[in-house]
Amino acid sequence: MATLDPKSSVAAVGACAVAIAFLSASQDIVFDAYRTDLLHEHERGAGAAVSVLGYRLAMLVSGGLALILADQWLGWPGMFRAMAALFALMAAITLWAPATPPTAPLASDVRRELVGFVAMLVAGVGTFWLLRQLPWQLLGTGRFVSLGADTLMLLAACVVALKAARRAGFPSFLAPWDAFFSRERAAALLAMIVLYKLGDAFAGSLSTTFLIRGAGFTATEVGAVNKVLGLVATIVGALAGGAWLAKRPLYGSLMLFGVLQAVSNFGYWLLSVLPKDYLLMAAAIGFENLCGGMGTAAFVAFLMALTDRRFSAAQYALLSALSAVGRVYVGPASGVMVEAFGWPTFFVFTVGAALPGLVLLRWLRPQVAALDRAAPAGPGGAGK
């Protein structure tokens, strides 16, 4: 990308961006599997916290710092080269990373993998395209109707894609999927993965837009407080959550942090009904990000506990992708709700959106508690 001019090589820049995103997602999967294989049960909380810390620092370096470097000193080509050099350094550091315990390799047929992947992709995309051709406008033209129709089409496309993968045979997808569903209440656990941070995702999806357009703060004020204070609060929250998890059961941590995540959204509700106040803005942003960081640390530890080490890469990729469904979906839904009901009602709804996940967590208490007991004890600690 450093050698390309976006004005004359838009397609090439786009291809590079897609390749970087594809390889980045692949690296995420490998790293998540590595962390899951490496850490013992009593280390999950700290591992989740450090992962959040590293992720947020990486966002700061590749976001704000990269923009400053490009604007003030290096220009865009020089900044991209600097980022590439940083990646090379990180790759070299992994040579000294601790090795994971050895596991028996799973036999796989490359041809079946390729055929299964292509069948799943074609079936899912094809189904969605065909459904888009139906006269959905006959049901109405409102935004809620359009959002509901898109949701139904996506669900139908996913079901067809899964059936196509099973019929064609897709070993690296089906084996981890089947292993997960051998658990008691597996479907409910998947639902909890989607719902646990849903309220947090709703509030976060439009927080910057609300602060500028709804609460009346300037972009500079929001950038200074929301980005800096929010980043620090998230890191502190993640580290605090990791320290808490190191000494306490997973279920209690998930419940406590889930309640705090929900309550923290009332800070934005106060901003929406009270006069403009800088101290209130800072308190709302700081508390919401602090609670969100603690919730994220517990949630990552939960995903690691759910992952079968025989399929650590594939299962964690599937579970983390499923957890992103809510975050992806809430974007358009949030905009429709704000336009229809206004900011105060929207933020009250974000608190309510967190409740189904907490109710489901309470119902799944035996299964979540069993994750602590089933984990092997590591050196210097015992499984709960």
N, C-alpha and C positions, 0 to 999 in steps of 0.2 A: 504493500500500500504506500510505502514511502516513496516509491518511484513513479506512482501514477498520479495523473491530474484528473480530479473528479469532473472538471468541465469537459474534457475531451475523451475520457475513458470511464464513463459512468458504469458500463456493463462490467468492466474489469474490476473496478473498485467494489461493485456489488458482489461479484464472484469471490473476491478476497474476503469480504466481510462475512459472507455465508460460510466459507471454508473455516475462518477463524471461529465463528460461532459453533460450527459442527464439532471442531476439534476441542473447543473449550468445554462443550457438553460432555464429550467423551472423557476428557481429563477429569471433570467433576465426578463422573461415575467411578473411575478408577480410584480417585482419592477417597471417595466415600466408602468404597469397598475396603481399601487399605486401612482406613481408620477403624472400620467395623472389625476387621480381622485382627488388628494389632491390640486394641484396647480390651482390658478385662472389665468386668461389670462395675467394679468400684472406681474405674477410671473414666466411665462414659460421660459423667457430668462435666468433669474437667476438660475432656476431649471435645465435647460439644461447645463448651465456652470458648476454648482456644480457637476452634474452627470459626466461630462467629467473629471473634476478635480478628483473625487473619483475613476473613472475608471483608469485614468493614474497612480494615486498613488498606486492603487491595483496592476497594472502591474509592478510597480517598486518594491513593496514589494514581490510579488509572483515570480518575475523574477530575477532581479539583487540581491536583498537582500537574497532571498532564496538560490541562487547559492553560495553566500558568506558564509551563515550559514552552508550549507552542506559541503563546501570545507574546511572551516577554523575551525569550532567548533563542529557542531552537527552530521555531516554525514547525508546521505540521510534518514535513518529511523528517526533520531532525528528531521530533518528538517520537514518531513511530520507530525510528531506529533505536532511540534510547529505551523504549518499551521492549523492543526485540532483544536488546542486550540484557535487560533485566530478566526476561524470560530465560535466556541462555544461562544466566547465573543461577536462577532457581532450579533449572534442570540439572545443573552440575551439583547443586547442594543435595539433590535427592540421592546421589551416589553414597552419601553417608547416612541415609535414613535407615532406621532399624528394620530388620527383616521380619516378615510375618511368619507365624507358624506354618509348616508345610501342610498342604492338603492334597488329597488324591485328585488328580486331574479328571475332568469329566469328558468322556469321549463324545465327539461331535462330527457330524457329516456336513461338510461345507456346502455341498449342493443342496441338501435339505434346508439348511439355514437360509441360503439365498432364496430358494423357491418360497419358503414360508414367509420371509420378510416381504418379498415382492407381492405375494398373494394378499397379505394383510394390508399393505399400503394401497394397492390397487382397489381392493374391495372397499376399504374405508373411504378413500377419496371419491371413488366412483359412486358409491351410495349417496354421499353428501351432495355430489353434483347433480345426480338424478332427482333427489328430493328438492333441490333448489329450483328445479324446473316446474314443480307443481304450483298451481294457482293459490298460494297461501294468502294472497290479498283478499280472497273471498271471505276469510275469517275476520277481516278488519284491517285497519291501517294504523292503529295506535302503536306506540313504541313498546308497550308491554306485550301486545300481541306478537309483534315482530321478534322481540326477545324470546318469548316462549316458543315460537316456531323454530328459531335458530337452535334453541336448546334441545328440542325434540329431534331435530335433524342430526345434531352432533351425537346425541345418545344412540340414535338408530345406526349411524355410521360406525360408532365404536363397537356396538354389538355385532354388526355384520363383519367388521374387521377381525374381531376375536374368533368368530365362527370360521372365517376363512383361514386364519392361522392354524386352528385346530384340524381342519380338514386337510390342509396342505402339509402339516407337520412342520413345526418351528421349534426345535428342541430347546434352544437357549431361552426362549420365551415361555414355552408351555411348562417345562420342568419346574422352574422357580414359582410360576403361577400356581401349579397344582400342589406344590409343597406348601405354599402359604395357605391354601384353602383346606389343607388337612388339619389346620388349627380349629379349635372350638370357637364358634362365633366369628369366623374369619371375615364374613361380609360386614358385620358390625364394626370390626376393627378398621376395615377399609373406610367405612362411612365416618368413623371418628377422625381418621387421618385427614379427610376432606373438611370436616366441620370444626376441628379444634381451634384453628386460627382464623376462622371465617370472619368473625366480628372484627378482629384486628386488621384483616385484609380490607374489609369494607371501609373502615375509618382511614386507613393509610392510603387507599387508592385516590382519594381526592383531598388529602390533608393540605397539600401545597395550594391547590386551586381554591380551597375554602379560605385559607389564611389571606390570600391576595384578593380574591373577588368577593368572598362572603364577609370576612372580618375587616377588610380594608387596610391591611398592612402592605407596605411596598415590597417589591421583589428583593431589594437589598436587605430589608429588615428580616424577611423570611429566610433568605439565604444565610444571613449571619447567625440567626437563632436556630432555625430548623435544621440546617445542615450540620453546623458545628456542635451545638448542644445536643441535637438528636443523635449524632454519631457517638459522642462521649457517653451519653446516657445509655445507648444500646450496648456499648462495650462494657460499661460498668454493670449493667443488668445481666449480660451474658456471663461475666465472671462471677457475679454474686450468685446467679442461678447454678453455675457449675459447682461452686463451693457448697451450696445448699444440698445439691444432689449427691455430693460425695458422702454425706453422712445421713441422708434421709431416703425413705423409699420413693420409688418412681411415681406410684399412684398419688400419694399425698402432694408431691411436688407439682405434678400435672394439674391437680385440682386447684391448689393454691394459686399458682401462676395463671391458670386459666381464668379464675375469678378476678384476679388483679388486672389482667388484660381487658376484661369486659368493663370493669369499673373505671379504668383509665380513660375510656372514651367519653366519659361524662365531662372531662376537661374541655373537649372540643364543643360539647353541647353548651357549656357555660360561656364559651367564647361567642357562640352563635346567638345567645339571648342577652348578654350583657354588653355595655359599651366597650369600645376598643381600649384594651389595657395591655401594655407590654409585659408587665410582670405576670399577668394571668396567662399570656401566650407562652412565655418561657416555662412557667410551671406546668401547663398542659402538655407542651411538647416534651419536656424533660420526663414527666411522670409516665406518659404514654410510651415513650421509647425505652425507659427503664423497665417497665413491666413487659413490653414486647421482647426485650432482650432476654429476660428471665424465662418467658414462655418459649422462646426459640431454643434456648439451651435444653429445657426439659423435653421439648418436642423432638429435637435431634437425637437426644438420648433414647427416647421412646422408639424412634425409627431404627436405631442401632440394635435395641433389644429385640425388636420384631424380626430382624434379619437373620435368616438361616445362613450360617457360615459356608455351607456347601455352595450357596448361590449368592454370595455377598454382593458382587457387582450387579448382577441382574435384578435381584430382589430390591436392593436399595434404590436402584434406578427407577424401578416400577413404583415403589412406595413414594419416593420423593417427587416423581412426576405426577402421581395422583394427588399429593399434597398441594401441588401448584395449580390444580384445576380450579379450586376456589379463588385463588389470587387472580387467575386469568379471567375468570367469568365475572368477578365483581366489578371490573372496570366499566363495561357498558351498562351493567345493571345499576351501578351507583349514579351515573349521570342521569339515567332515566328517573330514578327515584328523587334526586335533588330537584330536578325540573318539575316533577309532579307534586312534591310535598314540602319542599323547602329544607334548609339546612338543619334547623332544630329537630324536626321529625326524623330526618335522616340519621342524625347521630344517636337519637334514642333507639332507632332501629338497629344500629351497629352493636349496641349493648345487648339487645334481644337476640341478634344473630349469633352471639357467642353462647347462648344458653343451650341450644340443642346439642352441641359438642360436649358441654359439661354434664348434661343429663345422660348422654350416651356413655361418657367416661364413668359416671357413677354406676351405671348398669353393668359396665365391663370391669368393675373393680376386681373380681376374682382373676380374670385373665391378665390384667395389667400387673397385679400383685405377683402372679405366677412368673412373670418375666424376670422379676428380681430373684426369685427362688431358683429359677432354672439356670441362671447364668453361672458359669464356673467361677470359682474364686481365683483371684490373681495373687501374685506375691505380695505379702504384707497386708492382705485383706481377705475377708470372707464374704461369700455371697449371702445376700439377705434372704 
